[in-house]
Amino acid sequence: MLPIDKDTLVYGSGDAGQTIKKDDPLVNEWMDKCAKYLNIKPHLVSKKKILLSAAADIEVHKGHDGYYYVRLTL
């Protein structure tokens, strides 16, 4: 079991886009760099117009152990 839960989400959405998070500056920087490398343009998501560099349904968690985890739903 990964040391993550609904409270460890720092980037993306864990509820099918109802809420979007972009709370960790380090993760934001990593995601922007990855998107640039993959030639993915940042885009606005949700009614709040949050600019993400990945699909909104990606989940990046800062686990209870301090490590980062990326979770994709395919």
OpenMM code with the backbone's topology and positions (N, CA, C; nanometers):
from openmm import Vec3, app, unit

residues = "MET LEU PRO ILE ASP LYS ASP THR LEU VAL TYR GLY SER GLY ASP ALA GLY GLN THR ILE LYS LYS ASP ASP PRO LEU VAL ASN GLU TRP MET ASP LYS CYS ALA LYS TYR LEU ASN ILE LYS PRO HIS LEU VAL SER LYS LYS LYS ILE LEU LEU SER ALA ALA ALA ASP ILE GLU VAL HIS LYS GLY HIS ASP GLY TYR TYR TYR VAL ARG LEU THR LEU".split()
positions = [
    Vec3(0.0841, -0.1183, 0.0000),
    Vec3(0.0000, 0.0000, 0.0000),
    Vec3(0.0883, 0.1242, 0.0000),
    Vec3(0.0531, 0.2181, -0.0850),
    Vec3(0.1253, 0.3442, -0.0887),
    Vec3(0.0816, 0.4322, 0.0284),
    Vec3(0.1729, 0.5144, 0.0787),
    Vec3(0.1389, 0.6021, 0.1912),
    Vec3(0.0707, 0.7309, 0.1440),
    Vec3(-0.0367, 0.7156, 0.0676),
    Vec3(-0.1105, 0.8313, 0.0171),
    Vec3(-0.2582, 0.8162, 0.0503),
    Vec3(-0.3265, 0.9298, 0.0534),
    Vec3(-0.4717, 0.9310, 0.0712),
    Vec3(-0.5233, 1.0606, 0.0108),
    Vec3(-0.6496, 1.0910, 0.0309),
    Vec3(-0.7079, 1.2103, -0.0306),
    Vec3(-0.6431, 1.3397, 0.0192),
    Vec3(-0.5801, 1.3362, 0.1341),
    Vec3(-0.5179, 1.4559, 0.1898),
    Vec3(-0.3752, 1.4798, 0.1403),
    Vec3(-0.3160, 1.3842, 0.0678),
    Vec3(-0.1784, 1.3999, 0.0214),
    Vec3(-0.1708, 1.4509, -0.1225),
    Vec3(-0.2843, 1.4680, -0.1888),
    Vec3(-0.2871, 1.5153, -0.3270),
    Vec3(-0.2359, 1.6595, -0.3347),
    Vec3(-0.1363, 1.6846, -0.4213),
    Vec3(-0.0811, 1.8194, -0.4366),
    Vec3(-0.0929, 1.8719, -0.5799),
    Vec3(-0.1278, 1.7847, -0.6765),
    Vec3(-0.1383, 1.8290, -0.8165),
    Vec3(-0.2378, 1.7401, -0.8888),
    Vec3(-0.3304, 1.8013, -0.9608),
    Vec3(-0.4283, 1.7267, -1.0379),
    Vec3(-0.5586, 1.7087, -0.9634),
    Vec3(-0.6295, 1.6010, -0.9986),
    Vec3(-0.7611, 1.5781, -0.9396),
    Vec3(-0.7782, 1.4317, -0.9007),
    Vec3(-0.8363, 1.4098, -0.7855),
    Vec3(-0.8658, 1.2748, -0.7393),
    Vec3(-1.0146, 1.2458, -0.7396),
    Vec3(-1.0939, 1.3394, -0.7952),
    Vec3(-1.2395, 1.3218, -0.7947),
    Vec3(-1.3018, 1.3571, -0.9298),
    Vec3(-1.2373, 1.3106, -1.0363),
    Vec3(-1.2870, 1.3290, -1.1732),
    Vec3(-1.3039, 1.4761, -1.2110),
    Vec3(-1.2142, 1.5601, -1.1636),
    Vec3(-1.2132, 1.6999, -1.2035),
    Vec3(-1.3028, 1.7930, -1.1254),
    Vec3(-1.3699, 1.7418, -1.0229),
    Vec3(-1.4554, 1.8293, -0.9418),
    Vec3(-1.3713, 1.9332, -0.8682),
    Vec3(-1.2562, 1.8911, -0.8184),
    Vec3(-1.1606, 1.9840, -0.7580),
    Vec3(-1.0249, 1.9592, -0.8232),
    Vec3(-0.9512, 2.0656, -0.8435),
    Vec3(-0.8194, 2.0591, -0.9049),
    Vec3(-0.7204, 2.1203, -0.8068),
    Vec3(-0.6072, 2.0535, -0.7883),
    Vec3(-0.5043, 2.1060, -0.6981),
    Vec3(-0.3767, 2.1349, -0.7750),
    Vec3(-0.3081, 2.2377, -0.7305),
    Vec3(-0.1773, 2.2767, -0.7821),
    Vec3(-0.1075, 2.3471, -0.6659),
    Vec3(-0.0801, 2.2708, -0.5599),
    Vec3(-0.0409, 2.3278, -0.4315),
    Vec3(0.1075, 2.3221, -0.3981),
    Vec3(0.1863, 2.2471, -0.4733),
    Vec3(0.3268, 2.2279, -0.4368),
    Vec3(0.4165, 2.2913, -0.5434),
    Vec3(0.4869, 2.3998, -0.5118),
    Vec3(0.5703, 2.4689, -0.6113),
    Vec3(0.6737, 2.3780, -0.6781),
    Vec3(0.7307, 2.2843, -0.6043),
    Vec3(0.8297, 2.1931, -0.6620),
    Vec3(0.7646, 2.1024, -0.7673),
    Vec3(0.6486, 2.0479, -0.7361),
    Vec3(0.5769, 1.9623, -0.8306),
    Vec3(0.5331, 2.0439, -0.9522),
    Vec3(0.4863, 2.1657, -0.9293),
    Vec3(0.4458, 2.2519, -1.0405),
    Vec3(0.5621, 2.2706, -1.1373),
    Vec3(0.6803, 2.2953, -1.0848),
    Vec3(0.7998, 2.3126, -1.1680),
    Vec3(0.8326, 2.1841, -1.2443),
    Vec3(0.8281, 2.0698, -1.1762),
    Vec3(0.8560, 1.9412, -1.2415),
    Vec3(0.7569, 1.9148, -1.3541),
    Vec3(0.6303, 1.9386, -1.3269),
    Vec3(0.5279, 1.9120, -1.4279),
    Vec3(0.5452, 2.0035, -1.5482),
    Vec3(0.5794, 2.1295, -1.5244),
    Vec3(0.6039, 2.2224, -1.6344),
    Vec3(0.7233, 2.1779, -1.7185),
    Vec3(0.8298, 2.1320, -1.6539),
    Vec3(0.9482, 2.0847, -1.7263),
    Vec3(0.9169, 1.9587, -1.8072),
    Vec3(0.8430, 1.8656, -1.7481),
    Vec3(0.8050, 1.7437, -1.8198),
    Vec3(0.7183, 1.7776, -1.9412),
    Vec3(0.6236, 1.8680, -1.9238),
    Vec3(0.5349, 1.9065, -2.0333),
    Vec3(0.6147, 1.9706, -2.1465),
    Vec3(0.7080, 2.0549, -2.1114),
    Vec3(0.7903, 2.1197, -2.2146),
    Vec3(0.8707, 2.0159, -2.2918),
    Vec3(0.9289, 1.9207, -2.2219),
    Vec3(1.0065, 1.8135, -2.2844),
    Vec3(0.9196, 1.7306, -2.3788),
    Vec3(0.7948, 1.7058, -2.3389),
    Vec3(0.7021, 1.6252, -2.4186),
    Vec3(0.6226, 1.7079, -2.5200),
    Vec3(0.6504, 1.8385, -2.5250),
    Vec3(0.5806, 1.9314, -2.6150),
    Vec3(0.4301, 1.9361, -2.5868),
    Vec3(0.3960, 1.9376, -2.4594),
    Vec3(0.2571, 1.9506, -2.4150),
    Vec3(0.2382, 2.0928, -2.3652),
    Vec3(0.1389, 2.1605, -2.4192),
    Vec3(0.1121, 2.2980, -2.3798),
    Vec3(0.0277, 2.3017, -2.2524),
    Vec3(0.0622, 2.3895, -2.1583),
    Vec3(-0.0243, 2.4086, -2.0408),
    Vec3(-0.1628, 2.4542, -2.0865),
    Vec3(-0.2658, 2.4142, -2.0154),
    Vec3(-0.4021, 2.4493, -2.0532),
    Vec3(-0.4868, 2.4748, -1.9294),
    Vec3(-0.5915, 2.5526, -1.9487),
    Vec3(-0.6824, 2.5859, -1.8392),
    Vec3(-0.7799, 2.4719, -1.8156),
    Vec3(-0.7986, 2.4375, -1.6900),
    Vec3(-0.8945, 2.3337, -1.6533),
    Vec3(-0.9851, 2.3855, -1.5424),
    Vec3(-1.1002, 2.3319, -1.5330),
    Vec3(-1.2022, 2.3606, -1.4318),
    Vec3(-1.2585, 2.5016, -1.4453),
    Vec3(-1.3611, 2.5262, -1.3715),
    Vec3(-1.4252, 2.6580, -1.3714),
    Vec3(-1.3354, 2.7641, -1.3087),
    Vec3(-1.2385, 2.7197, -1.2291),
    Vec3(-1.1473, 2.8135, -1.1635),
    Vec3(-1.0347, 2.8587, -1.2559),
    Vec3(-1.0276, 2.8013, -1.3768),
    Vec3(-0.9258, 2.8367, -1.4766),
    Vec3(-0.7844, 2.8138, -1.4244),
    Vec3(-0.7609, 2.6966, -1.3714),
    Vec3(-0.6286, 2.6600, -1.3209),
    Vec3(-0.5455, 2.6094, -1.4386),
    Vec3(-0.4239, 2.6597, -1.4531),
    Vec3(-0.3353, 2.6224, -1.5621),
    Vec3(-0.2545, 2.4988, -1.5235),
    Vec3(-0.2793, 2.3860, -1.5931),
    Vec3(-0.2058, 2.2621, -1.5669),
    Vec3(-0.1235, 2.2233, -1.6890),
    Vec3(-0.0149, 2.1540, -1.6632),
    Vec3(0.0724, 2.1054, -1.7697),
    Vec3(0.0523, 1.9571, -1.7951),
    Vec3(-0.0597, 1.9029, -1.7542),
    Vec3(-0.0910, 1.7609, -1.7726),
    Vec3(-0.2425, 1.7461, -1.7740),
    Vec3(-0.2876, 1.6266, -1.8005),
    Vec3(-0.4313, 1.6006, -1.7936),
    Vec3(-0.4808, 1.6278, -1.6516),
    Vec3(-0.6014, 1.6787, -1.6413),
    Vec3(-0.6545, 1.7156, -1.5098),
    Vec3(-0.6720, 1.5958, -1.4174),
    Vec3(-0.6892, 1.4755, -1.4755),
    Vec3(-0.7130, 1.3589, -1.3902),
    Vec3(-0.5855, 1.2893, -1.3442),
    Vec3(-0.4702, 1.3517, -1.3654),
    Vec3(-0.3460, 1.2996, -1.3085),
    Vec3(-0.3484, 1.3279, -1.1581),
    Vec3(-0.2842, 1.2440, -1.0824),
    Vec3(-0.2724, 1.2666, -0.9386),
    Vec3(-0.1248, 1.2616, -0.9009),
    Vec3(-0.0765, 1.3695, -0.8416),
    Vec3(0.0578, 1.3696, -0.7835),
    Vec3(0.0390, 1.3895, -0.6337),
    Vec3(0.0917, 1.2969, -0.5570),
    Vec3(0.0776, 1.2995, -0.4115),
    Vec3(0.2141, 1.3182, -0.3460),
    Vec3(0.2171, 1.3928, -0.2383),
    Vec3(0.3333, 1.3933, -0.1505),
    Vec3(0.2945, 1.3019, -0.0346),
    Vec3(0.3520, 1.1814, -0.0382),
    Vec3(0.3143, 1.0784, 0.0574),
    Vec3(0.3475, 1.1147, 0.2008),
    Vec3(0.2890, 1.0412, 0.2914),
    Vec3(0.3150, 1.0609, 0.4338),
    Vec3(0.4613, 1.0332, 0.4685),
    Vec3(0.5323, 0.9644, 0.3766),
    Vec3(0.6744, 0.9361, 0.3975),
    Vec3(0.7647, 1.0429, 0.3361),
    Vec3(0.7061, 1.1488, 0.2759),
    Vec3(0.7834, 1.2576, 0.2176),
    Vec3(0.8206, 1.2368, 0.0716),
    Vec3(0.7960, 1.1187, 0.0168),
    Vec3(0.8237, 1.0912, -0.1241),
    Vec3(0.7040, 1.1332, -0.2091),
    Vec3(0.7318, 1.1589, -0.3377),
    Vec3(0.6262, 1.1961, -0.4315),
    Vec3(0.5841, 1.0740, -0.5120),
    Vec3(0.4539, 1.0661, -0.5404),
    Vec3(0.3964, 0.9550, -0.6162),
    Vec3(0.3042, 1.0111, -0.7244),
    Vec3(0.3177, 0.9571, -0.8464),
    Vec3(0.2303, 0.9967, -0.9571),
    Vec3(0.1370, 0.8801, -0.9853),
    Vec3(0.0103, 0.9119, -0.9936),
    Vec3(-0.0901, 0.8083, -1.0185),
    Vec3(-0.1719, 0.8501, -1.1399),
    Vec3(-0.1773, 0.7607, -1.2383),
    Vec3(-0.2567, 0.7847, -1.3593),
    Vec3(-0.3686, 0.6833, -1.3648),
    Vec3(-0.4835, 0.7279, -1.4069),
    Vec3(-0.5959, 0.6375, -1.4262),
    Vec3(-0.6126, 0.6192, -1.5760),
    Vec3(-0.5998, 0.4971, -1.6201),
    Vec3(-0.6125, 0.4704, -1.7640),
    Vec3(-0.7422, 0.4016, -1.7950),
] * unit.nanometer
topology = app.Topology()
chain = topology.addChain("A")
for resn in residues:
    res = topology.addResidue(resn, chain)
    for name in ("N", "CA", "C"):
        topology.addAtom(name, app.Element.getBySymbol(name[0]), res)
